[in-house]
Each structure stands twice: as C-alpha cells, then as structure tokens.
Amino acid sequence: MPEFVYEALDSTGHATSGTINARDSADAAVKVRALGVYPTRIGGSKAGNGTAAAVSHNGDAAKGVQAVVSGVRSGLRSEPEGAGDVKKVPRLQVLLFTREMADLLDAGLPMDRAFSVLIEQTENAALRSMMTVMQADIRAGQPLSDALRKFPREFPTLYANMVRAGEVSGQLASVMARLAEFLEKEQVRRSQILAALTYPMVLVCVAALAVTFLLTYVIPKLAGVFKDMGATLPLPTIILLGLSHGIVQYWWAILLGLAAAIIGFRAWVRTDAGRHAFDGFRLHVPLFGKLTMKIVSARLVRTLGTLLGGGVPILEAMDISASALGNVVAADAVLTAHGSVRQGEMLHEALGRAGLFLPVVIHMTAVGEETGRLPLMLQRTADTLDFEVDNTLRRLTSLVEPLVVLLMGSFVGFVVLSILLPIFQASSMVK
C-alpha cells in the first residue's frame, strides 16, 4: 500500500505533518482526518505514487480547503450542491448569522463547531459559501476578525473591528451579542422608514398616473371639440391644451431630459464637491433638515456607544463611526473632533465645538464622561433620538396624504374649469 505524506492542522490551528499508508489520496485524507486533525495537503510517496493535492476536512481531495477558498473569492460557489454565482448576502441574513453565532459561542461551543452548525442549518447559499471560507480560514489559524474582513460588503469595518475587540478582550460572545442588538436596531430603523414612506409614495404614484391619463388621453379628445367652436378660448383652457399637446408630442424629449437630469445629478453627487454640497443641503433644508440631523446623530451615538461598549478605543471608534454616518459633512465634523480628542480634549467639548450635532448629544455625552458610563449614555441617547425620529416621521407622513389629495384636487379642479369655461362661453354666445 503506498505511503503518503500529509500536512494538517490540529484543533488549536497549529500545523502538523507525517506519513500514512493508504490506497490513494482520498483514502489518505480520510485516515488523516480519523487522527483528529484537519488535512490541508496530501503528497505522493517517495516512490512517486501521486502528486500533491489539497484536501478538505472531509477527506475529499478534489474539494479541498484551498479550492473552496479560491472558488468563493473568485465569485463562484465551491459546494457539494454545485457551483453558482455568489450574491450579496441580505442584511437580515447577516443579522441572523450574528445572533446565532453569539448564542452558540455563549453556550460554550468552539468557533469551528459553531460554524459547522450554522453551515448545516442556513438556507442561504451565498451565506453558506462565505461561512465555508471563513471556517477554512479559522482552521488555518486566522482570527475571526481577519476572516470577516475578506467580505467587506457584508461585514464592514465597524463589524470586523468590534469582533477584533472581542477577541482581544476575551469577550467575543458578549461582543457578538452587542453587534446583534446593533444590527437589529438598524434593521428596525430601516423598516420603519420604509413603512413610513410606502403609503405616501403609493399616493404620489397614483396621482401621477391619473394626471398623465388626463393629459394624454382625455384632453386630446376634447381638443377637437374646442377647435370646432371657433371662438377664442379662455386662458386656462389654452394652458391645459398646450400642456397636453406638449406631453403627447414631446414625451420622448421629456423622458430623455429626466434621464439626463438624474444621471447628471448622480454623477455630480459622486464628486467630492457635489457630495459635500448635497449632504450639507440635506442637513439644513427646511422641514426635512432637522429630521436628517436626528437620524445622523442617532447613528453616531449608537455606533460610538456600541464600539466603546465592545472595548474599541475611543479614537478608533470615532474613525469607524465617522465612516458609518452616511453624510460626509457630519463625518468631517466627527473627524475634526477626533483630532481634538487626540490632543486631550473631552469628547463632548470636541463634538460641541463642531456646532453640528444636537444639544442632547453633547449633554448626554458630557454626563457619560463625568459618570464613567459613556457607552450606556450614548445608547440611551440613541434610543431617545430614534423615538423622536419615529414621531417626526409619523407627523410628516400624516401630512403627505392631505397634501397629495389637495394637489390632485386642485389639478382636477383646474381641468374641470378649463373644460367648462368654453362651454359656458359658447352657451352665452348662443343666447
């Protein structure tokens, strides 16, 4: 029976090697796995019986750890079910992964065993492929934070740094639980905003379709009737007919203009100057600016509180929080405060000097620093701001319905008036 040389990793991630007699490389991988180690490479015997091959922990030489890693990183799934494109993992799936991993680690399961359980249970193919890669990296001795950094689209810097802090402090399970709570609150916030905007958007779309139907179908049919009257038409009727004619004849130019405006605006926003100008406008626009400021402030204090509570140093936490705000003007203010804190200034003083964030953020930050409970105070401030955002959104959405109805009623009234005025004019001329 040929002799094979193997390289493997033990349960602690340390490399080991040796020789074993087996029928072929696949049989050698099975026998090495039976020794309680994870084979990473099977080489041929001195007699030249076979070439070196990468193998996975289940002993399949054709589907080794290296093949899985390279397959997924190149955008392909290397799984028993077959290959396929790796798609972006939804936020909800990342949230479920975080919560389940926190529960498994808190129950005392080793990291490798926790990944095996999650890989077996998950129904999302893309997430299963990612977890397979991460499990292989962990078996190779890498920390979880480094494995997560290979998928920045699903696990951003905030996530990876929190996990790193948990690994260093030995409190990974509690840090994962904090991350799960943070992601749950973010998911709730997105769902609330989406739910608040759905009904107004439906009303606006219905109103736009109704107006389009009137201008492109109803009014053109009445244009011939008005023309046959031969009399001078009232100004409202002339305006309505001109608007209808313009839409019917030049709809393609209108669509091209709208498309060009949208593309141009998006290109402008991608520039540094455009992004700064637009984000500054969002923070100061009447009515909606205060709401945007509350959302940005809530995101800042929640992210900063989560990072500080997870053991991340304050300067690093400020850097990460700035990148998570979604507004470059607010991010610049945080980075400016970061420089002041680096020089020894208190956080609440640095944020207050920026002159951008809400007074409640400054006051609660000062209370947290004075009492030594800054992460807790920041989290409570985030809860308060989230409550205020909910109330503001409800008030704004309650105003949208009557506003849309008013605008739609005004336009319909204008159309009716434009149609009836020529009829009244013709009736008076007959008399």
N, C-alpha and C positions, 0 to 999 in steps of 0.2 A: 504494500500500500504506500503511495507516495507520501513524502513528508513536506508540509507546507510551513512557511514562515509567516507569522501573523503579527500585526500591530493592533493594540486595543487600548481602551480607556476603562479604568476601574470606576467604581461608584463615586469616588471623590474627584474624578476628572483627570487623574494622573495617568500618564502614558505607561504602557507595559508592552512587552513583546515576548515571543517564544516560538516554539515549533510544535506541530501536531500532525499526526498521521490521519489521512482522510482519503476518500475516493476521488474527490475533486474539490474545487474551491468553494462551492456551495456547501458541501458536506463539512469542509473545514470550518466555515463560518458558523454552522450550527453547533459544532463541537466546541468552538471557542466561546460561543455565547453560553453554552452549558457550564463553562467555568466561572460564570458570574461577572464577566467583563463584556464590553461592547466593542466588537471588532471594527476597525476602521480600514484595514488593508490586509489582504491575503496575498502572499507572494509564492511563486513556484519553488519547488525543492532545488537543491543543488544540482540534481540531475536534469534540471530544465523542464520539469513537468509543469508547464503552465506559466503564464506571465502574471505579474502583479495585478490585483484587481481591488477596487474599493468595494466595501460591503457595508450593509446597514446592520442595525442591531438585531434584525430578524433573520439574518443569515443569507439574504438574497443578494448574490454577487452582482446581479445586473441592476439592482436598485439600491445602491449604497448611499451613505450619508452625503458624500460629495456630489453624487448625481442629483439627489434631491435638492441640495442647496443650489447648485448651479442651474438646475431646471427652473426653480421658482424665481431665482433672481433674474433670470432672463425672460421672465414673464410667462413661463409655462408651468403647469401643474405636473409634478412627478409623483403621482399617486397610483395605487393599485387600480382605482376606478378608471384611469385613463387620463390622457393629457388634455388640457384646456387652458384658455386664457385666464390669467389671474385678474380678477376685477377688484375694484376698490371695495374694501370691507365697509359696510354701513356703520354709522356711529353707534347705532343700537347694538350691533354685534360686538363692537369694541367695549361698550359698556357692560354687556353680559359677560364677556371674557374677563374683564377686570373684577367684577363682583364675584364670579365663580372662582377665579384664582385666589382672591382674598379669602374666601370661605375655606377653600381646600388647604391653603397654607396655614390658616388659623387653626384648622383641625389637626395640624401636625404632619401632613403629607410632605414628602420630599419634593423638590421642584420637578424632577424628572417624572415622578409618579403623577403629580398634578397635571403636567402636560399630557401624559398618556390618557388620563381620564377625560380631559377636555377634548383632545383629538378624537377620542372614541365617541363622545356624546354630541359634538357640534354637528349641525346640519348644513352650515355654510361652507361651501367648497373652498372659497378663497381664504377664509379664516383658517380652515383646517390645513391648507398648504403652508400658510405663514407659520402656524404653530409647529408644523413639522420641521421647518427650517430652524425656528428658534430652539426647539428641543435638541436638534442636532448640534447647534452652537453651544448650548448649555452642557451637553455631554462631552463636548470638546474642551470644556473648562472655562468658557466665557461666562461672565455675569449676565443676568437677565437684562440689565440696562443696556449693555452693548448689543445684545441680540435684538432688542426693541428698536435701536437706532437704525437698523437696516431697513426699517419700514416707516420712514418719517411721515408718510402720508396718513397712516392710521395712528401712529404713536408719535406725536410731535415732541419738541424739546421739553415742554412742560412735563409730559408724561414720563419721558426717559429720565429726566433729572430727579423727579420725585422717587422713582424706583431706585435710582442710584443712591439717593439719600437714605432710603430704607435699607438698602444692602449694607451701607457703611455703618449705620446705627444699629443694625441687627433687628430692626422692627419692620421688616418687609411686609408682613401680613397686615399690620395696622396701617401702613402707608398705602397699600393697595386698597384697603377699605376706605381710606380718605379719598383716594383717587376715584373710587366707585361713587362715593357720595357727590364729589365734584361733578363728575360726568352726568350723574342723574339729575342734578340741579340744572346743568346746562341743557340737557335734553328736555326737561320740563319747560325751561325758558323758551327754547325754540318752538316747542309745541304750542305754548300759549300765544306766542307772537303769530305763528301760522294760523292758529284758530281765530285769533282776533282779526286777521286780515282777510280771511277767506270770504266771509259774508260781504264785506264792502267791495271786494274785487269782483264777486259774482254780480252784485248790483251794477257796478260800473260797466262790466262786460255786456250785461243785458241792455242797459241804457244805450251803449254804443251801437249794439246791433239794431236796436229799434230806430235810432236816428239814421243809421245807414240805410235801413229798409225804406224809411220815409223819403229820404233824399234821392235814392237811386231807383225806386220803383213807383212809389205813389205820386210824387211831384212831377216826374216826366210825363205821366199820363194826363195830368191836369194842365200841362203847359200848352198843349194844343187847344184846349178849350179856352184858355185865357187869350190865346193868339187870335182865335176866331171872333172874339168880342170886338176887336178893332179899337177899343178905347184905350186911353192912357192908363196904365196900371199903377196902383199905389206903390209907394216906396217899399213897404215890407214885402209885397209880392215880387217886386223886381229883385230885391236882395235874395229872397228864397229861391227864385228861378235861376238866378246867377250862381248861387251856391250849388244847387242841384246839377246844373249844366257843367260846372267846373269839375265836380266829383265824377260824373258819368264820363266826361270826355278825357279827363286827365288823371284818372285814378292811378295809372301806372307811374306817372310823374310824382304823384303824392307818395306812393309806396316807396319809390326809389329815394325820394327826399327823406322820408322817415328812416329808411335803412341806412342812408349815408349819415344822417344825424346820429343815429345810435352807434354806428361803427366809429365815427369820428369822436364821439363823446367817450367811448370805451378806450380808444387809443390815447386820448388826452389824459384820462384818469390814470393810465398806466405810467405816464411820465411822473417824475418826482414833483415838479411844479404843479401839475394838474391834480395829483393825489393830495398834496398839501392844501391846495385851494378848495377842492371838493370836500375833504374831511373837515376843514375849518368852517365851510359853509354849513355842513351838517350839524355842527356843534352850536351855531349861532343863528340858524334860520328861525324865524318866528314860529311859535306853536310847537314845532317838532324838535327844535334845538335842545330844549330842556329835557325832553324825553330821551334824546340821544345821549345827553350828558349823564343821565341817570343810568342808562344801560352800560355806558363805558365805565362809569365809576363802580357800578356793581361788579362788572367783570374784573376790574383792577383789584378791588378789596377781596373778592372771593379767590382769585388766583393767588394773590400775595399771601392771604391767610392760609390757603391750602399748602403752599410751598413752605412757608415758615413753620406751620404745624408739622410738616413732614421732615423737618430738620435741614432744609436747604438754607445756606447762609443768606443774609438779607440782601447783599449786593447782587449775588447771583439770582435771587428770587426777583429782584426788581428788573433785571435784564430780561428774564423769561416773561414776567408779567407784561412788560412793555410790548413784547412781540405778540402777545395774545389779546391785545385790546381791539384790534381791527380798525384802528384810527391812528394815522401817523402823527397827527397833531398832538393827541393825548400821549402817544408813545414818546414823542420828543420831550414832552413835559416830564414824564417819568424818568427818562434818561438824564435830563438836566438835574432832577432831584437826586438821581443816583450819584452824580458827581459830588453833590453837596454832602450826601451821607458818607461817601468815601472819605471826605475831609473831616468827618467827625460830627456833622450836624445831625440833629434828631430828624427822624423820618417825617413827623407831622410838620415840622418847620420847613423842610425841603419841599414837601408837597404844597404847603400853603403859599410859599414863595412863587410857585409856578402859576398861581392865580387862575387855574383852570378847573380844579375839582371842587365838588360841592362842599359846603361848610361841614356837613355831617361827617364826611370822610376825614377831614382834618381833625375835628373834635374827638371822634371816636379813636382815631389813631393816637392822638395825644393821651387819651385815657388808657389805652392799651399799653403804651410805652411807660406810663407812670406806674401802672399796677403790675407790670411784668406779664400781662396776658394779651399781648398784641394779636396773636393768631385768633384767639377767641373773639376779641373785639372786632376784628376785621370780618370774621364770618357773620357775626350778628349784624354788622353794618350792611353786609351784602344781602342778608335776609330782609332787612328793612327797606333797602333800595328796590329789591325785587318786588316787595309788596306795593311800593309806590308806583313802580312801572306797571304792574297789573292794573292798578286803579286808573292810571293815566290812559292806558290802552283801552280800558273799558269805556272811559269817558269819550275818547276820540272816536272809537268805533260806534258809539251810540249817536254821535253827531253825523257820521257819514251817511246813514240811511236817510234821515230827513233832508240832508244836503243834496243827495243824488235825486231824491224824489222831487225836491224843489227845482233843481236844474232841469230835470226831464219834463216836469210840468210846465216850466217856463218855455221850453223849446216847443212842446206840443201846442201850448197856447199861441206862440208866435206863428206856428204853421197854420193853425185854425184861423187866426186873424188874417194871415196873408191870403188864405183861400176865400174867406167870406167877404173881405173888403171889395174885391172886383165884382162879386155877385151883388152886393148891396149897391155898388156904383151903377151896375147895369140896370138894376131894378128902378133906381131913381131916374135914370135916363129914359126908360120906357114910359114912366109916369109923366 
